[in-house]
Amino acid sequence: MYLKKILLPLFILAVLFTSCGGNNSQTAANGKTAGTDKEGIMGAGATFPYPFYSKVFDVYFKEKGIKVNYQSIGSGGGIKQLQNKTVDFGASDAPMSDDELSKSPAPIVHIPTCLGAVIVSYNLPGNPVLKFTPDVLADIFLGKITKWNDQRITSVNPGVQLPDLPVSVVHRSDGSGTTYIFSDYLSKISAAWKAKPGTGKSLDWPVGLGAKGNEGVSGMVKQTPGSIGYVELVYALQNKMPAAQLQNKAGNFVSASLQSTSAAANTGLPADMRVSLTNTDAPDGYPISSFTYLLIYKNQQYDDRTETKAKGTVDLINFVLHDGQQYAKALGYAPLPAEAVNKAEEILKSVTYADKPLE
Amino acid sequence: MPDVNREERGLQLKEKAFKNTLVIFALLSVVVLLAIFITLLFSSMPSLKALGISFFYNKDWDPVADNFGALPFLLGTLITSFLALIISTPFSIAIALFLGEYYKKGIMAEIFKNMIDLLAGIPSVIYGFWGLFVLVPLVRSLEMKLGVAPYGVGIFTASLVLSIMILPYSVSLSRQVISMMPGHLKEAAYSLGATRLEVITKITIPYTRSGLFAGLLLALGRALGETMAVTMLIGNSHILPTGIFSAGNTMASVIANEFSEATGTVYTSALIEMGLFLFVVVTVINIIGKQVIKRFTA
């Protein structure tokens, strides 16, 4: 009796608690969109370009006096927040999938802002500069090549003394755009990889240990003799990690650098810029490169959004595309090549408010 | 006379208000617990529908193919937690006896007690770092001697760090139970000619075993839910653990690793379902533990 008397109201209260939570977050979300221009421009998304964006947005604030509030919560979160219209722009490392676009309330455009790359690093005695052909790289990460002195590795690295060490693969344990780009590359060059594990931010890895973040992977690689892992170019440059030269589609062995990363975009780019830059046919391009994007709605007139706010958002992105590019290199990001800037500008011109272009 | 009555009624009101406040606060904690459970349940509905019962015995975790099974992580969680408990139990009982029997008072005893309590206050990320820089190389050299793959990270390393992290929880409860034991029992044993060792093994431990067990249970609960330090040391491999030196993963660390970038309804929901599963596992272990304590004391 007593139990029933207490448990029932408790249960009802608990249900109330959970449902209240949902309602509250929705009203908070609506409140943000309705915000005035005083609170500046809100954005959220990818963590990878955060240092670049925060520098450019800071310069923008000093020049134009408009504050940009960017939260680096991850690409997935950025897309979700844009879909919920709680931010003015989203940011993502990978272009949105057709499925994600169809789930969005209105058409969204992709504007690339800079390029990043993923390098393959390793821990071997003396850390020689190694060369990998696509099939060797794929088979190492598939667990088919298990020794460093395997004939397939030594044959592409003549003159390099490779030890009789087991290969320990290190991968990211957290869901990450870096893993997405890396697995996108491996899926393109290896049919076996494409079948399983495939392309994604988290994978069912056939072999290896997981470590959290770029720092986790690089720490594990530095500690474990005979290990191999992948990290972002920015992180590898800052920490002076050994990086392999990879054979690109044209057959050239290319080392990862800002120049070779930018060069990867010298290829036929589609009008909507939703393109994977891994394994492009650019002759001097590094094969594991990628754009990072800002995302906005094509029609900027939604909810009770003012024209000033819409104009401000487009103006900001225009600033990143032009004046902002000069800050990329110093921070370890590859700037957009001229053709990509032109195409991005075309996209920005297609953004409208009340059926009129904003640019 | 009416004045006295009014005063009395005022007092009664105060009493009532005080009691009700206490009830509200007590109920609030239960409500929060239920609310968490209901939220987890509702949010894991899509995955419950899509994956059904296979979630609990499937050994694949493939976010690309939307194929999710929690078995490797359930095993990882249980193995690391129980291994940690096995490693830490001799230490925790020894420390509790030492502080509860031999070294009850004095500055040294106070210092010891505070130091051990302080272990509970160290953030888990620091345990993780310490494990990574100190334990991992040690375990690696051990693994080289044993001839297993010398990763250094894995279930064994994670359990070692966990055993240190859970130590203060079992020690503080066991120590209190031992020091609160009525003196006349021990005095009677001594007067019959028992040695100190005999008193401890024949009187103290049997008398306090339910308390000691409760302390271990508290420690186990802590080990099951630990996330950060384990993630840094377990190797994060989505495989069924093959031994104590194998890499693995736990439910809590998979959620922490993958939740922020999880896209897709089933993926997100599968991670929440894992949270629900962890919640249920911890509850079940607690209930079993309580039953065992009851049987011991009866």
Chai-1 contact restraints between the chains, C-beta under 6 A:
chainA,res_idxA,chainB,res_idxB,connection_type,confidence,min_distance_angstrom,max_distance_angstrom,comment,restraint_id
A,L10,B,V30,contact,1.0,0.0,6.0,A-B,restraint_1
A,L13,B,V31,contact,1.0,0.0,6.0,A-B,restraint_2
A,A14,B,V31,contact,1.0,0.0,6.0,A-B,restraint_3
A,A14,B,L34,contact,1.0,0.0,6.0,A-B,restraint_4
A,A14,B,A35,contact,1.0,0.0,6.0,A-B,restraint_5
A,A14,B,I38,contact,1.0,0.0,6.0,A-B,restraint_6
A,F17,B,A35,contact,1.0,0.0,6.0,A-B,restraint_7
A,T18,B,A35,contact,1.0,0.0,6.0,A-B,restraint_8
A,T18,B,I38,contact,1.0,0.0,6.0,A-B,restraint_9
A,T18,B,T39,contact,1.0,0.0,6.0,A-B,restraint_10
A,G74,B,S260,contact,1.0,0.0,6.0,A-B,restraint_11
A,G74,B,E261,contact,1.0,0.0,6.0,A-B,restraint_12
A,G76,B,E261,contact,1.0,0.0,6.0,A-B,restraint_13
A,G76,B,T263,contact,1.0,0.0,6.0,A-B,restraint_14
A,S173,B,N236,contact,1.0,0.0,6.0,A-B,restraint_15
A,S173,B,N257,contact,1.0,0.0,6.0,A-B,restraint_16
A,D174,B,N257,contact,1.0,0.0,6.0,A-B,restraint_17
A,G175,B,E258,contact,1.0,0.0,6.0,A-B,restraint_18
A,G175,B,E261,contact,1.0,0.0,6.0,A-B,restraint_19
A,G175,B,A262,contact,1.0,0.0,6.0,A-B,restraint_20
A,P197,B,V64,contact,1.0,0.0,6.0,A-B,restraint_21
A,G198,B,V64,contact,1.0,0.0,6.0,A-B,restraint_22
A,G200,B,P63,contact,1.0,0.0,6.0,A-B,restraint_23
A,G200,B,V64,contact,1.0,0.0,6.0,A-B,restraint_24
A,K201,B,E261,contact,1.0,0.0,6.0,A-B,restraint_25
A,S202,B,P63,contact,1.0,0.0,6.0,A-B,restraint_26
A,S202,B,E258,contact,1.0,0.0,6.0,A-B,restraint_27
A,D204,B,D62,contact,1.0,0.0,6.0,A-B,restraint_28
A,D204,B,H238,contact,1.0,0.0,6.0,A-B,restraint_29
A,L209,B,Y151,contact,1.0,0.0,6.0,A-B,restraint_30
A,L209,B,G235,contact,1.0,0.0,6.0,A-B,restraint_31
A,L209,B,S237,contact,1.0,0.0,6.0,A-B,restraint_32
A,L209,B,A247,contact,1.0,0.0,6.0,A-B,restraint_33
A,G210,B,N236,contact,1.0,0.0,6.0,A-B,restraint_34
